[in-house]
Amino acid sequence: MSGEDIEALKGLKPSALRQAWRTRLNREPPAFRSRDLLLRALVYELEIAAHGDLKSTLKRRLRDLAQSFSADDSYNPAPRTALVLGSALVRDWNGARHIVLVVPNGFQYGETIYASLTHVAKVITGKHQSGPRFFGLIGKRERGDGV
């Protein structure tokens, strides 16, 4: 579908858009009251007819993401950052700088090696919390953590 086709459709009234839907797609259009929504749906359907629909796995992923966003305003679908051996994670906490090294068998903080960042965060703060979140590797929420 070309830009010219879309521009031509943009100039149509709702009744003409409905007729274009019937003519081009050989079925009844949805009962949208909004001209803009009807136009967008028609363009989408024409693009599917010309190029094919989204894969079912992608549709399922989009549906799951929509549910996650609806359920939690702070949901962050960004993939977690992969840690590279030898990387240093730095975090200032209560006036002190804490440095954690990524080592082959875990995370080195001071002279001790821990299996998880969550354990390191607990050692630093004295309370259980997400290590990846504490070190800024995943979505940030409002923190009242002494920074």
Residue, then its C-alpha position, 0 to 999 in steps of 0.5 A: m500500500s503506497g503513501e498515495d493510497i493512504e492519502a486518498l483514503k484520508g480524504l474520504k468521509p466515513s460512509a466512503l471509508r465503509q464502502a472502500w472497506r467492503t470493496r477492497l476487503n470483501r467484508e463488512p467494516p467494524a461499527f466504529r463511530s470514529r472516522d479516524l479509527l475506521l481509517r486506521a483500521l482500514v489501512y492496517e487491514l490493507e497492509i495485512a492483505a498486501h504484506g501478511d499479518l504479524k506472526s502469532t508469537l509476536k501477537r501473543r507477546l504484544r497481548d502479554l505486554a499489554q496485560s503487564f502494562s495494564a496491571d503495573d504502571s511501573y512495568n519495564p519490559a527492557p531486557r536485563t543488562a548482561l554482566v561481563l566478567g571483570s565489570a565493576l558495579v559501583r553504588d553510593w549508599n549512605g555516604a560510602r562508595h561500594i564496588v562489586l566486581v563480576v567474577p567467574n563464580g559470582f560477585q566479589y565485594g570486599e574480600t568475599i565472593y557472593a553468589s548473587l547481587t541480591h546477597v551483596a545488596k543485603v550485606i550493604t543495606g542490611k535488608h533484603q532487596s533486589g540486587p539488580r535493582f539496587f545496582g541500577l541494572i533493571g527498572k528503577r522505582e522510587r527509592g527511599d534508600g539513603v542515596 
